[in-house]
């Protein structure tokens, strides 16, 4: 999958108001970044490499597995497949949001 398709999937997950109230950046290493600014409504999803309250460093393949529900973010963090910098509580909220949206079929 491409950066664009991952970005579109993230947009579906966050919707117009994710309720996160903070910013999250997915650093997909050499594949680029996806920045979610949930401090405003509607939420803004971009490829801007801006500071965020929480940065999730993950490969694009694992990021898509996470959205598919095939990768538990916390387990991946514990095994070093994912690195989280910043607000860990926000990272947990993102995981819960992804899980909830996946169950609804919105990923």
ZATOR-744974 format. One record per residue (C-alpha): residue number from 0; x, y, z. Coordinates in steps of 0.02 Angstrom, whole numbers, plus 50000, padded with zeros to 5 digits. Last residue first. Layout:
pt num:NUM | X:X | Y:Y | Z:Z;
...
END
This chain:
pt num:106 | X:49443 | Y:50080 | Z:50419;
pt num:105 | X:49261 | Y:50115 | Z:50459;
pt num:104 | X:49196 | Y:49937 | Z:50478;
pt num:103 | X:49117 | Y:49975 | Z:50647;
pt num:102 | X:49233 | Y:49850 | Z:50730;
pt num:101 | X:49380 | Y:49935 | Z:50642;
pt num:100 | X:49320 | Y:50105 | Z:50704;
pt num:99 | X:49321 | Y:50044 | Z:50885;
pt num:98 | X:49492 | Y:49964 | Z:50869;
pt num:97 | X:49566 | Y:50118 | Z:50786;
pt num:96 | X:49493 | Y:50230 | Z:50922;
pt num:95 | X:49558 | Y:50116 | Z:51061;
pt num:94 | X:49733 | Y:50116 | Z:50985;
pt num:93 | X:49727 | Y:50306 | Z:50966;
pt num:92 | X:49673 | Y:50322 | Z:51148;
pt num:91 | X:49821 | Y:50214 | Z:51201;
pt num:90 | X:49940 | Y:50325 | Z:51102;
pt num:89 | X:49862 | Y:50477 | Z:51188;
pt num:88 | X:49902 | Y:50401 | Z:51358;
pt num:87 | X:50081 | Y:50374 | Z:51297;
pt num:86 | X:50103 | Y:50561 | Z:51264;
pt num:85 | X:50274 | Y:50584 | Z:51187;
pt num:84 | X:50374 | Y:50463 | Z:51085;
pt num:83 | X:50309 | Y:50292 | Z:51035;
pt num:82 | X:50416 | Y:50162 | Z:50948;
pt num:81 | X:50341 | Y:50016 | Z:50854;
pt num:80 | X:50416 | Y:49848 | Z:50805;
pt num:79 | X:50514 | Y:49851 | Z:50969;
pt num:78 | X:50435 | Y:49697 | Z:51047;
pt num:77 | X:50343 | Y:49794 | Z:51183;
pt num:76 | X:50283 | Y:49923 | Z:51057;
pt num:75 | X:50217 | Y:49787 | Z:50941;
pt num:74 | X:50122 | Y:49713 | Z:51088;
pt num:73 | X:50048 | Y:49885 | Z:51126;
pt num:72 | X:50004 | Y:49917 | Z:50943;
pt num:71 | X:49917 | Y:49750 | Z:50920;
pt num:70 | X:49942 | Y:49707 | Z:50738;
pt num:69 | X:49814 | Y:49616 | Z:50629;
pt num:68 | X:49673 | Y:49738 | Z:50664;
pt num:67 | X:49676 | Y:49797 | Z:50484;
pt num:66 | X:49727 | Y:49971 | Z:50543;
pt num:65 | X:49874 | Y:49896 | Z:50638;
pt num:64 | X:49920 | Y:49789 | Z:50487;
pt num:63 | X:49921 | Y:49950 | Z:50385;
pt num:62 | X:50042 | Y:50030 | Z:50507;
pt num:61 | X:50147 | Y:49871 | Z:50508;
pt num:60 | X:50172 | Y:49881 | Z:50320;
pt num:59 | X:50203 | Y:50068 | Z:50326;
pt num:58 | X:50339 | Y:50042 | Z:50456;
pt num:57 | X:50309 | Y:50119 | Z:50627;
pt num:56 | X:50364 | Y:50270 | Z:50727;
pt num:55 | X:50214 | Y:50335 | Z:50825;
pt num:54 | X:50235 | Y:50516 | Z:50876;
pt num:53 | X:50127 | Y:50589 | Z:51014;
pt num:52 | X:50092 | Y:50770 | Z:51058;
pt num:51 | X:50146 | Y:50816 | Z:50883;
pt num:50 | X:50282 | Y:50920 | Z:50801;
pt num:49 | X:50259 | Y:50945 | Z:50615;
pt num:48 | X:50311 | Y:50838 | Z:50467;
pt num:47 | X:50165 | Y:50890 | Z:50358;
pt num:46 | X:50086 | Y:50743 | Z:50266;
pt num:45 | X:49912 | Y:50796 | Z:50316;
pt num:44 | X:49757 | Y:50747 | Z:50416;
pt num:43 | X:49656 | Y:50891 | Z:50489;
pt num:42 | X:49519 | Y:50858 | Z:50616;
pt num:41 | X:49360 | Y:50956 | Z:50582;
pt num:40 | X:49362 | Y:51015 | Z:50714;
pt num:39 | X:49526 | Y:51072 | Z:50789;
pt num:38 | X:49649 | Y:50998 | Z:50912;
pt num:37 | X:49638 | Y:50834 | Z:50816;
pt num:36 | X:49786 | Y:50876 | Z:50706;
pt num:35 | X:49833 | Y:50710 | Z:50628;
pt num:34 | X:50003 | Y:50704 | Z:50543;
pt num:33 | X:50046 | Y:50565 | Z:50421;
pt num:32 | X:50230 | Y:50549 | Z:50386;
pt num:31 | X:50337 | Y:50483 | Z:50244;
pt num:30 | X:50384 | Y:50315 | Z:50167;
pt num:29 | X:50565 | Y:50322 | Z:50228;
pt num:28 | X:50510 | Y:50304 | Z:50410;
pt num:27 | X:50322 | Y:50289 | Z:50424;
pt num:26 | X:50315 | Y:50421 | Z:50559;
pt num:25 | X:50133 | Y:50424 | Z:50614;
pt num:24 | X:50104 | Y:50591 | Z:50698;
pt num:23 | X:49970 | Y:50626 | Z:50827;
pt num:22 | X:49898 | Y:50792 | Z:50882;
pt num:21 | X:49781 | Y:50823 | Z:51027;
pt num:20 | X:49595 | Y:50837 | Z:51063;
pt num:19 | X:49568 | Y:50650 | Z:51038;
pt num:18 | X:49380 | Y:50667 | Z:51010;
pt num:17 | X:49399 | Y:50596 | Z:50835;
pt num:16 | X:49299 | Y:50739 | Z:50759;
pt num:15 | X:49288 | Y:50749 | Z:50570;
pt num:14 | X:49329 | Y:50566 | Z:50544;
pt num:13 | X:49480 | Y:50499 | Z:50638;
pt num:12 | X:49472 | Y:50322 | Z:50569;
pt num:11 | X:49416 | Y:50369 | Z:50393;
pt num:10 | X:49555 | Y:50499 | Z:50380;
pt num:9 | X:49680 | Y:50367 | Z:50438;
pt num:8 | X:49623 | Y:50253 | Z:50296;
pt num:7 | X:49647 | Y:50393 | Z:50171;
pt num:6 | X:49822 | Y:50424 | Z:50237;
pt num:5 | X:49866 | Y:50239 | Z:50222;
pt num:4 | X:49806 | Y:50244 | Z:50040;
pt num:3 | X:49911 | Y:50399 | Z:50006;
pt num:2 | X:50067 | Y:50328 | Z:50087;
pt num:1 | X:50052 | Y:50178 | Z:49973;
pt num:0 | X:50000 | Y:50000 | Z:50000;
END
